[in-house]
Every structure is written in C-alpha cells, then in structure tokens.
Amino acid sequence: MSKSGAVNALSEEEARAELARLAELLTQANAAYHRDDAPEISDADYDAAKARNAEIEARFPALKRADSPSDVVGAAPADGFSKVTHVVRMLSLGNAFDPDDITEFDARIRKYLGFGPSAPLAYTAEPKIDGLSLSLRYEKGSLVQAATRGDGSVGENVTANARTITDIPTTLTDAPDVLEVRGEVYMSHADFDALNARQLEKGGKPFANPRNAAAGSLRQLDSEITRARPLRFFAYAWGDISAPLADSQSGAINKLARLGFQTNPLTELCDGPQQMLKHYAKIEQQRASLGYDIDGVVYKVDDLGLQQRLGFRSTTPRWAIAHKFPAELAWTTLEGIDIQVGRTGALSPVARLHPVTVGGVVVSNATLHNEDYIAGRDSKGAQIRDGKDIRVGDWVQVYRAGDVIPKIADVDMSKRPVGAQPYEFPLTCPDCGSDAIREEGDAVRRCTGGLICPAQAVEKLKYFVSRAAFDIEGLGAKQVEQFYLDGWIAEPADIFALQTRYGRGMQQLKNREGWGDKSADNLFAAIEEKRNIPLKRLIFSLGIRHVGEVAAADLARHFGTWPALADAIDTARSAAACHLQADAAEARERETAQREGRRARIKPVRDAQWVGLDQAAKSAWDDLTGIDGIGAAVAAALVTTFAQEAERASIDRLVDALNIEPDAAPAQAASPVSGKTVVFTGTLEKMTRAEAKARAEALGAKVSGSVSAKTDLLVAGPGAGSKAKKAADLGVETIDEDGWLALIESA
C-alpha cells in the first residue's frame, strides 16, 4: 500500500485527497473481504490504512467524509482456515532432469534393496499435475476432512470447499474404515480461459495461470465462491489408512478409480528405466494437447512391500522421483553482476538481466554460482561453456532449472561488446568490508566478518524463521529484514522478546506502518507458540555450515536432548582442533612428498597431532564423528561455531528463551535394540547396509559408523576387519547377520 507522506506534514488539500483515496481503498477492501470473501489486501495493510485514515481525521476533523471508513461497522474479519496436522506427512518428491538421472534412480533402488541389474523391478509412470496438493480423509466411507499440504506436517482445513468439487466423492462404498486419499486440485485450460473471461467482464483482475487460479479458488473463505469455480481433482496416492487398498501402486490406483475417484488415464506400468523414458517421451509429446498443465512425469516403485522397505529420507520418499520436463530457454543482456552475502558468509554472484520471459515467468536475475563459474571453469579447473567467461554486457542464454531457479547456460561471443572486461571477483565483503577469503577445497569465497557483517546477521535471521526451522506465521524474510534494519532484532533470541519490548509503551508494533492491533497480536501469539520447539528444528535453525535437515535429525536422534548435544560439542573442542591441525599437517606432508618425489607418510603425520589429547575430548569427538551420516566436516563446523564466544552467547540466549522438546522415541521404542548404539561392519548378504540402518533406526536404535566404548552391539558380516577386533577389545557384544535378523524379527 502506498503512502502519501507523514500525516503531520500534510496540507489541508493533501489531507482531503488522501482521505478520498483511503475511503475508496477501504470500501473496496471491505467488499472484497466481507461480501466476496476474496481478500485483495493483507490484514496488515488493511490495519495500516484504517489507522492512517483515523489519524488524518483526528488532525483535520472538519474534513471527515460522510462515507468515512471509521463509521463503517462490518462483520469481524474471519480468522481464516483452521490447522490440520497430517497423521502421515505429505512429502515432496526428489527431481530428475535427464535420462541419466532416471538410470541412477533405478540403480540406487537396486543397490538399497540388494537387487541385481537383471532382477525384475516394475515402476508406475504418471503425469505430474501442476496444481495444489490435497488430502481427503474418509471415515466409515464419509468425507470428514480435507486439508492442503501446508508444510507437509500441518495444512489448512478446506473441507467445506473440497465438498463443492464434483470430482471428489463425499461418500464411498467398499472402502477401508479410515482412508486418506491424496491428489492434486487443478483447473483445465478451457475452464481457466472461461473463468478469466468472467473476471474481465466483472472488471476484475485475471488470474496469471491455471495453478494460481486453482489454489486461490480452493482457499476461499466462502465455499460458495469455490463452488462457482471449475475445479477438478486427480487422485494418485494415500496417507493414513486402516487397511491396504492393494499390494501394488498400480493396484491401489485402480482401487481408487473403482471407489469413484478420477485417476489419470496416462498412468502406465513400466518394466525398468527404458520403458519409463519411453512413456515420458509419449507424455511429453501429448503435453500441449492434454487440456491441463503438467510439468513432468512421476515414477514410483510399484510393489508396496518394496516401497515400505525403501522408506523415506527426511523430506522425500526413496521409492519415487519426479522427472521434470526440460527448461525453456531465452536470450537477454547481462546488465550487471551483484554480490549477495549469505548466512555462512558465502559471496554469491547474481546476474542482473534485462527482463525476459522464460517458461511463462519474467526473469530479471539468475544465479552465477561462484567465481569459477563466471570465469568459465568448474571447481577442479575444467572448462565449462567451452571456457567462455561471463562479462557485463554479454548476450546470454537463460534457462530455469527444474522450472524454478534461473541460470545462465551460454554466452554468444559474437555479440560481446567491444571493451567488455573480465569480471574481477571482490576480495572484500561488499556489506562490511571484511576480507573475503577462499579456503583450500572450498568452491566459494567467504566473508570473515561473522556477526559484525549485517548481511550474515540478516540472512541467519531469515534462515531461522524459514519453513524447515521455526516457521513463525506472519514473520517471514521481509519482516525479519525490516525489524533488523530498524534495530528491533539483532539475533534470534530477540524475536522472543518482541512482545515484552514492543507490545506496549511509546514504541509499539501495532503503531508501525503496515501493522495494527490484530496483526500485532497474531504475530505475538505465533511467536509464543514456537517457544516449544523440537530439538531437530532448533539444531537446523542455527544455520551451522554443513548441518541441514538430515544432519540435524541425525544429531537429535543420537543425543536426544539439547544439554547432551551441547556437552558433547564442548567436550570435543580440543579434539576438533587436533583434527584441523592434522588436516593442515597432512596437506603439508603431501606437498613436501610431491616436491621430494616420494610417497607421502600420512598416518604418522596425522597420529602426531593426537599425542597427549585429553581422552574425554577424543571420546566425545569419536562419538560425534561416529554418528552415521555425521563426519568430521560436520563435527568440526559444530565445534567451531560453539567455540566462538559471541556466537555461543547468542545461542545460549536463544536456548534460555525456549522449551526444547527432546527427540521423540520411535513408535517401536520397546524393541530389543531401542536406545542402543549399533554398528554394522563387513558384508551384509540378506539386506543392504542402507536398509539395515533404516530398520535399526525405525526400531529405536542409534546407528554409528565406528566402534567405541559407547557401542552396544556390533553386527559383523564377512570381512569385518578392524571394527570386529576393536569391539572384541572393548567387550562389545557381536552378532552375525542371521543373529541380527532373528533379533529384529522378534520386535
């Protein structure tokens, strides 16, 4: 919402004009919200406009209009949709972009399952609908709830709206007592064109594309508006279920069709990657004539028993992948190169482009990755783009990777401007002036400013409130950046003091531009709700280098509580220093050996760094690095972060403001391996190592990559080697694979 100057600076004529503008704005907003249930402005903008109107009327009482918004009494604004927690998470899919990715997908699955290259393995292949994910819950055959995906764990309750969609049956016969049917809400091209024609006839704003139209229609606060919109639904999956639909993906889809759901007729059963790719080509050829938007093909392992064995990563299933259609290309001019500083201090170059439409989206920026990419080489020095560098003024080819992130594919050297100079990557941070260094083996240059760098501070705050971290409703990247610039927050802990500092008194949040009583109260409530936070989300939210969602979950699962994790990191500090010194000593030895023409003596050089190390520190380091999935790089990043005085103080202030929930025990916590630390070594012949790990964790065990005094059980196959010897020396119980299978089958 625009603003025509501060109220105390307005002349009488300016005030009269501003009151007229606000009256029109608020009248239209009231009609859109209360009558049409199709809000055109946010609650925050509405509150700000009403507050500004009242402030002007207080200063110029004689100018109060007969139709003043201050005198309008309407229904209280709706609170929106209630929240629904999904019993079974709604996960996203991993992406593939070329045929090799599909071959690798098949190979990964075969390796995980222990299948040979010629073993039969069937997949379903179906169009990937470009719509809005929806979950429908039926109990005793009746539709009782419909929810959007949301963040995968919590969605919005849109039951009343879903009941208006003709493709969605409200009752089922011959269905399990509990059945969550999942699929995609979409709008056909013909219906989209007709809807936009009606919008224009009424003087309304047309929708940008069918997906936006479908999403906006499903999320109307008035279900009658949704009823008037031509929404469709394809079913393709299920969530919570009391009895299986079939023993295969294809069989289950056929069962959904018999229950009355629309399923995609282009779904086909394929015997391996070659048939999958053949069906992909067939669907791609029909894409323009389907009458609805798709952006790829989804492949799923057909056997549901194998799907169960394969299980899930943190955010995606192992047994499915989305093969996206090729990105569209366009040519435009590179007008400049800007440097953005991220939360870890990484200097990321961004291409500033003359705006161009790529795949239906106007693109004005594209990632340039790092200084090597600009120079026309990869991180190992090999040429990319035939060695062509990128310069300001170049004519460049732009594509959207996976139809999402714009990137530069090529440079037309014949159109390079005369006098264009090679780009010189900055050696200092553009935000704080600190040195920007590039360490050995690192692909990027990083600012050394740390907390004194405003860019890093802002990016860390944005990361902290991101969806996978604290995900505070109403507090996104834009609000965080503004609060930081205004001096209201400088670190995460300050967010939890906002209400105390700015909920009352002279300077209040509700009096800020764009805020009001309701929006301020909503934000304070959302912040308060997130004081209770799962351990893995807290770990992820700290933005420590190398610690993503998977590593955060691994750490939470292993240590269980925040004090246990923090104590281990603190205790391992001197061992981490030894590790870094050993890395440096090893690099020096390799250089010396190469210069002298001899083999490098690595082991004695590394061992020398650990002489005299405190045993508790070494044990803590071994415990950290022994966690399956947590290596020395992650452990060193954790210790380095906690060792920085200012950073640690900031973390401690945050922890003091929170109630940190211990990592939840798995559902089968009473299993014989629950709470035990298990190590697998040697060759497993009846299941793969990855499958063994997944099964152990599902039964409540912690899986480590190395044997230590904390190891409870070693599962040793043929060729166990040094781990078996160390386990024997430490008195660790050791069993073979048959013993392991007998143990877990008793669970």
C-alpha positions in Angstrom: 0.0 0.0 0.0 1.4 3.4 -1.0 1.5 6.3 1.4 1.4 10.0 0.5 3.6 11.4 3.2 3.6 11.6 7.0 0.3 12.8 8.5 1.8 15.7 10.4 3.3 17.0 7.1 0.1 17.0 5.1 -1.6 20.2 3.9 -5.4 20.5 4.1 -5.7 19.8 0.4 -3.4 16.8 0.6 -5.3 15.5 3.6 -8.6 15.8 1.7 -7.2 13.9 -1.3 -5.7 11.2 1.0 -9.0 10.7 2.8 -10.7 10.2 -0.5 -8.1 7.6 -1.6 -8.4 5.8 1.7 -12.2 5.7 1.6 -12.1 4.1 -1.9 -9.4 1.7 -0.9 -11.1 0.6 2.4 -14.6 0.4 0.8 -13.3 -1.9 -1.9 -11.3 -4.0 0.7 -14.4 -4.4 2.9 -16.5 -5.5 -0.1 -13.8 -8.0 -1.2 -13.4 -9.4 2.3 -16.9 -9.4 3.8 -19.1 -9.8 0.8 -16.9 -11.7 -1.7 -14.6 -13.5 0.7 -11.8 -12.8 -1.8 -9.3 -10.5 0.1 -7.4 -8.1 -2.1 -5.0 -6.7 0.5 -3.4 -8.3 3.6 -4.7 -7.8 7.2 -1.6 -5.7 7.9 -2.2 -3.4 5.0 -5.9 -3.1 6.0 -5.0 -2.2 9.6 -2.4 0.4 8.4 -4.9 2.1 6.1 -7.6 2.3 8.8 -5.1 3.7 11.3 -3.9 6.3 8.8 -7.5 7.3 8.0 -8.2 7.8 11.7 -5.0 9.8 12.3 -5.8 12.2 9.4 -9.4 12.6 10.7 -8.1 13.4 14.2 -5.8 16.1 12.8 -8.4 17.5 10.3 -11.9 16.8 12.0 -13.7 19.1 9.5 -12.6 17.0 6.6 -14.2 13.8 7.8 -16.2 12.4 5.0 -19.9 11.3 5.1 -18.7 7.8 3.9 -15.8 7.7 6.3 -14.5 4.1 6.8 -14.3 5.0 10.6 -18.1 4.8 10.7 -18.5 1.6 8.8 -19.4 -1.4 11.1 -18.9 -4.8 9.4 -18.5 -8.4 10.5 -15.3 -9.1 12.3 -12.6 -10.4 9.8 -12.5 -14.2 9.6 -9.6 -15.9 11.2 -9.0 -17.9 8.1 -8.7 -21.7 8.0 -8.0 -23.9 11.0 -4.9 -26.0 11.0 -4.8 -29.8 10.4 -1.9 -32.0 11.5 -1.4 -34.8 8.9 -1.3 -38.2 10.5 1.1 -39.2 7.7 3.3 -36.4 6.4 2.8 -35.1 2.9 6.2 -35.2 1.4 7.6 -33.6 -1.7 9.5 -35.6 -4.4 13.1 -35.5 -5.5 13.7 -34.2 -9.0 15.4 -35.7 -12.1 16.2 -33.7 -15.2 17.7 -36.1 -17.8 17.7 -39.8 -18.7 20.9 -40.5 -16.7 19.1 -39.3 -13.6 16.5 -42.0 -14.1 19.0 -44.7 -14.7 20.8 -43.6 -11.5 17.4 -43.6 -9.6 16.9 -47.2 -10.7 20.5 -48.2 -9.7 20.1 -46.5 -6.3 17.0 -48.5 -5.6 18.5 -51.8 -6.7 21.6 -51.1 -4.6 19.5 -50.3 -1.5 17.4 -53.5 -2.0 20.3 -55.6 -3.0 18.8 -56.4 -6.4 21.0 -57.2 -9.3 20.7 -55.3 -12.6 18.6 -58.0 -14.2 16.2 -58.6 -11.3 12.6 -57.7 -12.2 11.6 -54.3 -10.8 8.4 -52.5 -12.0 7.5 -48.8 -11.8 4.4 -46.8 -12.4 4.7 -43.7 -14.5 2.1 -40.9 -14.4 1.9 -37.2 -15.4 2.9 -34.7 -12.7 -0.1 -32.4 -12.4 0.8 -28.7 -11.9 -1.8 -28.0 -9.2 -2.4 -27.9 -5.5 -1.9 -30.9 -3.3 -4.9 -32.0 -1.3 -5.6 -34.8 1.3 -9.1 -36.1 1.8 -9.9 -38.1 4.9 -12.8 -40.6 4.9 -14.0 -42.4 8.0 -16.6 -45.2 7.6 -17.0 -44.1 4.0 -17.8 -40.4 4.7 -15.6 -37.4 3.8 -14.8 -35.9 7.2 -11.8 -33.6 6.4 -9.9 -32.1 3.5 -6.5 -30.4 4.1 -3.9 -28.7 2.0 -0.3 -29.9 2.2 1.0 -26.8 4.0 4.5 -27.5 5.3 4.0 -31.3 4.9 3.2 -31.7 8.6 0.4 -29.1 9.1 -2.0 -27.9 6.4 -5.2 -25.9 6.2 -8.7 -27.2 6.7 -10.6 -26.7 3.5 -13.3 -29.3 4.0 -16.2 -27.2 3.0 -14.5 -26.1 -0.2 -13.5 -29.6 -1.2 -17.1 -30.8 -0.9 -18.0 -28.5 -3.7 -15.6 -30.2 -6.2 -17.6 -32.6 -8.4 -14.6 -35.0 -8.8 -14.4 -35.5 -5.0 -17.0 -38.1 -3.8 -18.4 -37.3 -0.3 -19.3 -40.9 0.4 -17.5 -44.2 -0.5 -18.6 -47.8 -0.5 -16.3 -50.8 0.0 -13.6 -48.5 1.4 -11.4 -49.1 4.5 -12.7 -47.6 7.7 -10.0 -44.9 7.6 -8.8 -43.8 4.2 -6.8 -40.6 3.3 -6.9 -40.1 -0.4 -4.3 -37.7 -1.8 -4.1 -36.0 -5.1 -4.0 -32.7 -7.0 -6.6 -30.0 -7.4 -6.3 -28.3 -10.8 -8.1 -26.3 -13.4 -8.3 -27.2 -17.1 -7.2 -24.7 -19.8 -10.7 -24.3 -21.1 -12.2 -23.7 -17.7 -9.3 -21.3 -16.9 -10.0 -19.2 -20.0 -13.7 -19.1 -19.2 -13.0 -18.0 -15.6 -10.7 -15.2 -16.7 -13.3 -14.0 -19.3 -15.8 -13.8 -16.5 -13.3 -11.9 -14.3 -12.7 -9.3 -17.0 -16.4 -8.9 -17.7 -16.9 -8.0 -14.0 -13.9 -5.6 -14.1 -11.8 -8.0 -12.0 -8.2 -8.9 -12.3 -7.5 -12.1 -14.4 -5.5 -14.9 -12.9 -1.9 -15.4 -14.0 -2.1 -19.1 -14.7 -4.4 -22.2 -14.0 -2.4 -23.3 -11.0 -2.8 -19.9 -9.2 -6.5 -19.9 -10.2 -6.9 -23.4 -8.7 -5.0 -22.5 -5.5 -6.9 -19.2 -5.0 -10.2 -20.9 -5.6 -9.7 -23.8 -3.2 -8.6 -21.3 -0.4 -11.7 -19.1 -0.5 -13.2 -18.4 2.9 -16.7 -18.7 1.3 -17.2 -22.2 -0.1 -19.9 -20.8 -2.5 -17.1 -19.0 -4.3 -15.2 -22.3 -4.6 -18.4 -24.0 -5.9 -18.6 -21.4 -8.7 -15.0 -22.1 -9.8 -14.4 -25.1 -12.1 -12.0 -27.1 -10.0 -11.0 -30.7 -10.8 -9.2 -33.5 -8.8 -6.9 -36.3 -9.8 -6.2 -39.0 -7.0 -2.8 -40.6 -7.1 -1.8 -41.6 -3.5 -3.0 -42.2 0.0 -1.9 -41.3 3.6 -3.4 -42.7 6.8 -5.2 -46.0 6.0 -6.7 -48.7 8.2 -6.4 -51.5 5.6 -4.3 -51.7 2.4 -6.0 -50.9 -0.9 -3.8 -53.4 -2.8 -0.3 -54.9 -2.8 0.9 -52.6 -5.6 0.9 -48.9 -6.6 -1.0 -49.7 -9.8 -3.5 -51.9 -8.0 -4.1 -49.2 -5.4 -4.7 -46.6 -8.1 -7.2 -49.0 -9.8 -9.0 -49.4 -6.5 -9.2 -45.6 -6.1 -10.8 -45.5 -9.5 -13.4 -48.1 -8.5 -14.2 -46.1 -5.4 -15.2 -43.2 -7.6 -12.1 -41.0 -7.9 -10.7 -39.6 -11.1 -7.3 -41.1 -11.8 -5.0 -40.1 -14.6 -5.6 -42.3 -17.7 -1.9 -41.8 -18.8 -0.6 -43.8 -15.7 1.2 -46.8 -17.0 3.2 -49.7 -15.6 6.8 -49.8 -16.8 9.4 -52.5 -16.6 12.6 -50.5 -15.9 14.2 -47.2 -17.0 13.9 -47.8 -20.8 10.1 -48.2 -20.6 9.9 -45.3 -18.2 11.8 -43.0 -20.5 9.7 -44.2 -23.5 6.5 -43.3 -21.6 8.0 -40.0 -20.6 8.6 -39.1 -24.3 5.0 -40.1 -25.1 3.5 -37.9 -22.4 5.8 -35.0 -23.4 4.6 -35.2 -26.9 1.0 -35.0 -25.7 1.6 -32.3 -23.2 0.2 -29.4 -25.3 -3.0 -31.3 -26.1 -3.9 -32.6 -22.7 -6.0 -29.6 -21.7 -4.4 -29.2 -18.3 -0.9 -28.2 -17.1 1.7 -30.9 -16.3 5.4 -30.2 -15.6 6.9 -33.7 -15.7 6.3 -37.4 -15.1 6.4 -39.2 -11.7 7.9 -42.7 -11.3 7.1 -44.9 -8.3 8.2 -48.4 -7.4 5.1 -50.5 -8.0 5.5 -53.1 -5.3 4.2 -51.6 -2.0 6.2 -54.0 0.1 9.3 -52.7 -1.6 8.1 -49.1 -1.0 7.9 -49.9 2.7 11.4 -51.4 2.7 12.8 -48.3 0.9 11.2 -45.9 3.2 11.9 -42.2 3.3 14.6 -39.6 3.6 13.9 -36.5 5.7 11.7 -34.8 3.1 11.3 -37.3 0.1 10.5 -41.0 -0.4 13.3 -43.1 -1.7 10.9 -45.0 -4.0 9.6 -42.1 -6.1 11.1 -39.4 -8.3 9.7 -36.6 -10.5 11.2 -36.4 -14.0 10.8 -32.8 -14.9 10.4 -31.5 -18.5 13.3 -29.6 -20.0 13.6 -25.9 -19.0 12.7 -23.3 -21.6 15.5 -21.1 -22.9 15.7 -17.4 -23.7 18.4 -14.9 -24.7 18.9 -11.5 -23.0 21.5 -9.0 -21.9 23.5 -9.3 -18.7 23.3 -5.7 -17.3 25.4 -6.3 -14.1 26.7 -8.7 -11.6 25.7 -8.2 -7.9 27.2 -9.9 -4.9 24.9 -11.3 -2.2 26.3 -12.4 1.2 24.7 -15.4 2.7 24.3 -16.6 6.3 27.6 -18.5 6.2 29.4 -15.5 4.7 29.4 -17.0 1.2 29.7 -14.3 -1.5 27.2 -15.4 -4.2 27.3 -13.6 -7.6 23.9 -12.9 -9.1 23.4 -11.8 -12.8 21.2 -8.7 -13.2 19.4 -9.3 -16.5 17.3 -7.3 -18.9 13.9 -8.8 -18.0 13.0 -11.7 -20.3 10.1 -14.3 -20.2 11.3 -17.9 -19.6 8.7 -20.6 -19.3 5.9 -18.1 -18.7 7.8 -16.3 -15.9 9.5 -12.9 -16.2 13.2 -13.4 -15.2 15.4 -10.5 -14.2 18.0 -12.3 -12.1 20.0 -15.5 -12.4 22.5 -17.3 -10.2 26.1 -17.3 -11.3 27.2 -19.8 -8.5 30.8 -18.7 -7.8 33.9 -17.0 -9.3 35.0 -20.2 -11.1 31.6 -20.4 -12.9 31.9 -16.8 -14.1 35.4 -17.5 -15.3 34.2 -20.5 -17.4 35.6 -23.4 -15.3 34.4 -25.8 -12.7 35.8 -26.1 -9.1 38.5 -28.5 -10.4 39.7 -26.2 -13.2 38.0 -28.0 -16.1 36.3 -25.9 -18.7 32.6 -25.2 -18.8 30.8 -23.4 -21.7 33.9 -24.2 -23.8 35.8 -22.0 -21.4 33.8 -18.8 -22.2 33.7 -16.4 -19.3 30.8 -14.2 -18.4 31.1 -10.4 -18.6 28.8 -7.4 -18.0 27.1 -6.5 -21.3 27.2 -10.1 -22.7 24.3 -11.6 -24.6 23.4 -14.7 -22.5 21.2 -17.7 -22.7 18.9 -18.1 -19.7 17.1 -21.2 -18.5 15.0 -22.1 -15.4 16.5 -25.3 -13.8 13.6 -27.5 -12.9 11.3 -24.6 -14.0 12.4 -22.8 -10.8 15.9 -21.3 -10.5 17.1 -19.1 -13.4 20.6 -19.9 -14.6 22.9 -18.9 -17.4 23.5 -21.7 -20.0 25.7 -20.0 -22.6 27.3 -16.8 -23.9 27.1 -15.5 -27.5 30.7 -14.4 -28.1 29.8 -12.8 -31.4 27.7 -10.2 -29.6 30.2 -9.4 -26.8 30.5 -5.6 -26.6 33.9 -4.1 -27.6 35.9 -3.3 -24.5 34.0 -5.7 -22.2 36.3 -6.5 -19.3 36.7 -9.8 -17.4 34.8 -9.7 -14.1 37.0 -9.2 -11.1 35.6 -11.1 -8.1 35.7 -8.9 -4.9 38.3 -9.8 -2.3 36.4 -8.0 0.5 32.8 -8.2 1.7 30.6 -5.6 0.0 28.5 -5.3 3.2 31.1 -5.0 6.0 34.4 -4.6 4.2 36.0 -7.6 5.9 38.4 -9.8 4.0 36.7 -12.4 1.8 38.9 -15.5 1.7 38.6 -18.7 -0.2 39.9 -21.7 1.7 41.6 -24.7 0.1 38.9 -27.0 -1.3 36.1 -24.5 -0.9 34.3 -23.5 -4.1 33.2 -20.2 -2.7 34.8 -17.1 -1.2 33.5 -16.2 2.3 33.3 -13.0 4.4 35.3 -13.3 7.6 33.2 -10.6 9.4 30.9 -13.1 11.2 28.4 -11.3 13.5 29.7 -7.9 12.6 28.6 -8.4 9.0 25.0 -7.2 8.7 24.3 -9.4 5.6 25.2 -12.5 7.5 23.2 -11.4 10.5 20.1 -10.8 8.3 20.5 -14.0 6.4 20.8 -16.0 9.6 17.6 -14.5 10.9 15.8 -15.2 7.6 17.1 -18.8 7.8 15.9 -19.0 11.4 12.3 -18.3 10.5 12.3 -20.4 7.4 9.8 -23.2 6.9 12.1 -26.1 8.0 13.3 -24.1 11.0 11.0 -22.1 13.4 8.4 -21.3 10.7 6.7 -18.5 12.6 3.5 -17.5 11.0 3.5 -13.8 10.0 7.2 -13.4 10.4 8.9 -14.1 7.1 12.1 -12.9 5.4 10.6 -9.4 4.6 9.5 -8.7 8.2 12.7 -10.0 9.7 14.8 -7.8 7.4 12.8 -4.7 8.3 12.9 -5.4 12.1 16.7 -5.8 11.8 17.2 -2.6 9.9 15.1 -0.8 12.4 17.2 -2.1 15.3 14.3 -4.2 16.8 16.1 -7.6 16.5 19.7 -8.4 16.1 19.7 -12.2 16.8 17.1 -15.0 17.1 16.6 -14.6 20.9 15.4 -11.0 20.3 12.3 -12.4 18.4 11.1 -14.0 21.6 11.4 -10.6 23.4 9.5 -8.7 20.8 6.2 -8.6 22.8 8.0 -7.5 26.0 9.8 -4.7 24.2 7.3 -3.6 21.6 3.9 -4.8 22.8 3.3 -1.8 24.9 4.8 1.6 25.7 5.7 4.5 23.4 7.1 2.4 20.5 4.6 -0.4 19.7 4.4 -2.9 16.9 0.8 -2.1 16.3 1.6 1.5 15.5 4.2 0.7 12.8 3.4 1.2 9.2 1.7 -1.9 7.9 0.7 -3.2 11.3 -2.4 -2.9 13.6 -3.9 -4.4 16.7 -4.9 -7.6 15.1 -1.8 -8.3 13.1 0.5 -7.5 16.0 -1.5 -9.7 18.4 -1.4 -12.5 15.8 2.4 -12.3 15.5 3.0 -12.3 19.2 0.8 -15.4 19.6 2.6 -17.1 16.7 6.0 -16.4 18.3 4.8 -17.6 21.7 3.5 -20.8 20.1 7.1 -21.6 18.8 8.7 -21.4 22.2 8.1 -25.1 22.2 10.4 -26.4 19.5 11.6 -30.0 18.6 15.3 -30.5 19.1 16.0 -31.2 15.4 14.3 -28.0 14.3 16.4 -26.0 16.8 19.6 -27.6 15.5 18.7 -26.9 11.9 17.6 -23.3 12.6 21.1 -22.3 13.9 22.3 -22.2 10.3 25.6 -24.0 11.0 27.5 -24.8 7.9 27.0 -28.4 6.7 24.1 -29.0 9.1 21.0 -29.4 7.0 17.7 -31.2 7.9 19.1 -34.7 7.6 22.2 -34.0 9.8 20.0 -32.1 12.3 17.7 -35.1 12.6 20.7 -37.5 13.0 22.1 -35.3 15.8 18.8 -35.0 17.6 18.2 -38.8 17.3 21.6 -39.6 18.7 21.8 -37.2 21.6 18.1 -36.9 22.4 18.4 -33.6 24.4 20.0 -30.2 23.9 22.2 -30.4 27.0 23.6 -33.8 25.9 24.4 -32.4 22.4 25.9 -29.1 23.7 28.1 -31.0 26.3 29.4 -33.3 23.6 30.3 -30.4 21.3 32.0 -28.5 24.1 34.0 -31.6 25.3 35.2 -32.3 21.8 36.7 -28.9 21.3 40.4 -29.8 21.7 39.9 -32.9 19.6 38.4 -30.8 16.8 41.5 -28.5 16.9 43.7 -31.6 16.6 41.7 -32.8 13.6 42.1 -29.4 11.8 45.8 -29.4 12.7 46.1 -32.9 11.3 44.4 -31.8 8.1 46.9 -29.0 7.7 49.9 -31.3 8.6 48.6 -33.8 6.0 48.4 -31.2 3.3 52.0 -30.0 4.1 53.3 -33.6 4.0 51.6 -34.2 0.6 53.2 -31.1 -0.8 56.6 -32.0 0.6 56.4 -35.6 -0.6 55.4 -34.5 -4.1 58.3 -32.0 -4.2 60.8 -34.7 -3.0 59.4 -37.4 -5.3 58.4 -39.8 -2.6 55.2 -41.3 -1.1 53.5 -39.2 1.5 53.7 -40.6 5.1 50.2 -39.7 6.2 49.5 -41.9 9.2 52.4 -40.9 11.3 51.9 -37.2 10.4 48.2 -37.4 11.5 48.9 -39.5 14.6 51.4 -37.0 15.8 48.7 -34.4 16.2 46.7 -36.5 18.6 49.5 -37.3 21.1 48.6 -36.2 24.6 45.0 -35.4 23.7 42.6 -35.5 26.6 40.8 -38.9 26.5 37.4 -37.3 27.2 37.8 -34.9 24.3 38.8 -37.8 22.0 35.8 -39.9 23.2 33.4 -37.0 22.5 34.9 -36.4 19.1 34.7 -40.1 18.2 31.1 -40.1 19.4 30.2 -37.1 17.2 32.0 -38.3 14.1 30.9 -41.9 14.6 27.2 -41.0 14.1 26.2 -42.5 10.8 25.8 -39.5 8.4 27.9 -37.1 10.6 31.5 -36.9 9.5 34.5 -34.8 10.5 33.4 -31.8 8.4 30.0 -31.5 10.2 31.6 -32.2 13.6 34.2 -29.5 13.0 31.6 -27.0 11.9 29.6 -27.6 15.1 32.6 -27.3 17.4 33.9 -24.2 15.6 30.5 -22.5 15.9 30.1 -23.3 19.6 33.7 -22.2 20.3 33.1 -18.6 19.0 32.3 -16.6 22.1 29.8 -14.2 20.6 28.1 -16.9 18.6 27.9 -19.2 21.6 26.4 -16.4 23.8 23.8 -15.8 21.1 22.9 -19.5 21.0 22.7 -19.6 24.8 20.3 -16.6 24.9 18.1 -18.3 22.4 18.0 -21.6 24.3 17.1 -19.8 27.5 14.0 -18.4 25.8 12.8 -21.8 24.6 11.3 -25.1 25.8 13.2 -27.6 23.7 11.4 -30.9 23.1 13.6 -34.0 23.4 13.8 -36.1 20.2 10.7 -38.3 20.1 11.3 -42.0 20.6 10.2 -44.1 17.6 6.8 -45.8 17.7 8.5 -49.2 18.3 10.5 -48.0 21.3 10.1 -51.3 23.2 12.1 -53.2 20.6 15.2 -55.2 21.8 17.5 -52.6 20.2 15.7 -49.4 21.3 18.1 -46.9 22.7 21.1 -49.0 21.8 24.0 -47.9 19.6 24.5 -50.3 16.8 27.4 -50.6 14.3 27.3 -52.5 11.0 30.5 -53.8 9.5 31.6 -56.3 6.9 29.4 -57.6 4.1 25.7 -58.0 4.7 24.2 -60.7 2.4 20.5 -60.6 3.2 19.9 -56.8 3.2 21.9 -53.8 2.2 23.7 -51.6 4.7 21.3 -48.7 4.0 18.3 -50.9 4.6 19.8 -52.3 7.8 20.4 -48.8 9.1 16.9 -47.7 8.3 15.4 -50.7 10.0 17.5 -50.2 13.1 16.6 -46.6 13.4 12.9 -47.4 12.9 13.2 -49.8 15.9 14.7 -47.0 18.1 18.4 -47.8 17.7 21.2 -45.3 17.1 23.4 -46.3 14.2 27.1 -45.4 14.4 29.8 -45.6 11.8 32.6 -46.5 14.2 33.1 -48.7 17.3 33.7 -47.0 20.7 33.1 -47.7 24.3 29.5 -46.4 23.8 28.7 -49.1 21.2 26.2 -51.7 22.5 26.1 -54.1 19.5 28.2 -54.9 16.5 26.6 -56.6 13.6 29.5 -58.2 11.7 29.4 -59.8 8.3 32.2 -61.4 6.4 35.3 -59.2 6.1 34.5 -57.3 9.4 38.2 -56.4 9.9 39.4 -53.8 12.4 36.0 -52.9 13.8 35.4 -56.5 14.9 38.8 -56.5 16.6 38.1 -53.2 18.4 34.7 -54.5 19.5 36.4 -57.6 21.0 39.0 -55.5 22.8 36.2 -53.3 24.3 34.0 -56.2 25.2 31.2 -55.1 22.8 28.6 -57.7 22.0 29.0 -59.0 18.5 26.5 -61.0 16.4 26.3 -62.0 12.7 23.7 -61.1 10.2 21.5 -64.1 11.0 21.6 -63.1 14.6 20.6 -59.5 13.7 17.6 -60.7 11.6 16.5 -63.0 14.4 16.8 -60.2 16.9 14.8 -57.6 14.9 12.2 -60.2 13.8 11.3 -60.7 17.5 10.4 -57.0 17.7 
